[in-house]
């Protein structure tokens, strides 16, 4: 009986963690391209254009360091956000976390675009990336096949149609 309960608990924890991870990946997927494009626009500034030219020419190990740097730099910001929450500043702490996630995703997306050719020259990274991509696509396929995803897509289409009808009625 105890083993049965533990297995059930294990399945529940696995389902919950898979769901939370799926939400995180969906956010990354949603934000990756638009945020990367936004960073590309910002990178048109002459100083950043020169910096990007340097990054593109980096050897693989240096490219890996540059790619991982934002994660290390954002750690103190995330710790600050946790401190704010612990001090009762929940809204401010949440705002800091959301802003750090958006900025971090934008920077990492841009850096990955710049460093990917060098990173893929490292066999272990290319192998890990291929496995990650396969796993991520399988997870996203499961999420997209779920009733919640299909309902959300239908709801979004309905809202868009209503919005278009409302705009046509108001601005005609």
N, C-alpha and C positions, 0 to 999 in steps of 0.2 A: 504494500500500500504506500509506504513512504517513498519507495523508488518511483512508483507511478506518479506520485505528486511532484517529485523532483523533476521527472522528465517533462511533465506538463508545465511546470514553472520554467524550465529551461526553454521549452518551445515558445512560451509567452515572452520571455526576455529576448529570445532570438527574433521573434516577429516584431517586437517593439523596436529593437535596435535596428533591424532591417528597415522598418518604416521611417525611423528618424534619419538613417543614413540616406534613404531614398529621397527624403525631403531636402537634405543638404545637397545631394547631387542634382536634384531638379533645380534648386536655386542656382547652383554653379552653371548648369546647362543654360538656364534662362539668362543669366547675367554675363556669361563668358563672352559671347560674340558682341553684344552691344557695348559692354564695358571695354572690351579690347579695342573696338572701333573708336570709342571715346578717347582712350589713351593714345591711339594712333593719331587722332586729331590734335591732341595736346602735344604729341611728339613732333609736330611740325615746327615747333619753336626751334630756332637755330641751335641753341645749346643742347637741347634734348636730341635733336637730329644727329649731332656729332657724337653724343653719348651712345645712341642706338647703333651708329656705325661701328663704334668700338666694341659694343656687346656682340654684334653679329660676327665679328672676326675672332672672338675668344676661342681658345682651345676647349675641348670638352670638359675638363675638370674645372676650369675657371667658369665656364658657362653654368655648370651645376651649382657652383657657389653663388653666382649672381641670381640664378633661378630660386635658390632656397633662402636668399637674404631677406626678402619681405616677410617671410614667416617668422624669422628671428626678430626682425625689427618690430613686428606687430605684437609680439608677446608682452612687452611691458604695457602697451596700450590696453590689451585684453585684461591684464592683471589690474590695471587702473579701473577698468569697468567693473570688475568683480569687487574691488575695494569700494567703489561708489555704491554698488548694490548693498554691500555689507553695512555701509554707513547710513542706509535708508534712502539713498538717492537712486531709487529703482528706475525711474524714467530716464534720468541722465545716464545711468550705467547702461541701460538697454540701448539708448541712442548712440553711445560710444561704441558698443559692440556692433550695432548695425552699420554705423559709418565705417568702422574698421573692416568689417566684412566686405562692404562695397568697394572701398579703396583697395583693400588687399586683393580682392578678386580681379579688379581692373589691372593692377600692377602685375600680378602673377600671370594673367592672361597675356598681357603684352610681352612680358619677359619670356614666356614660353614660346610665343610666336617667334621672337628674336633668337632664342637659344635652341629651339627644337632640332635644327639640322646638326648642331654640335652635339647635343645630348644623344641623338640617335646613333652617333658614331661609337658610343659606349655600348657594348653588347648587352651588359646586364641591364642598362636603362631601357634599351630598345625592347628587350624581352619583358621586363616589368611593365612597360607602357602598353605593349600588346596584350598582356594578360589583364591589366587594369581596364583597357578599352573593351575587351570582350566581356569581362565581368560587369562593367558599368552598363553596356548595351543590353545585356540580359536582364539586369535589374530594372532598367528603364522600360524594357518591353513588358515586364511583369506589372510595373506601375501603370503603364498606359493601357494595359488590358483590364485593370481593375474597374469595378463599378464606380468608385469614387472619381477616378480620372475621367471616365466616359461621361458621368453626370456633370462634372465640372466643365468639360468641353462643351456639352450641350447647353449648359447654363450660360457660358460665355458667348456662344453663338446667339442665344436668345437675347442677351443684353445688348450685343452689338446691333442686332436687327431693330430692337426697340430704340436704341440711341439714334440709329440712322433715320427711323421714321419720325422721331421727335425732332431731330435737326431739320429734316425736310419740312415738317409742319411749321416749325418756328421761323425758319429762315427763307420760306417761300414767299 
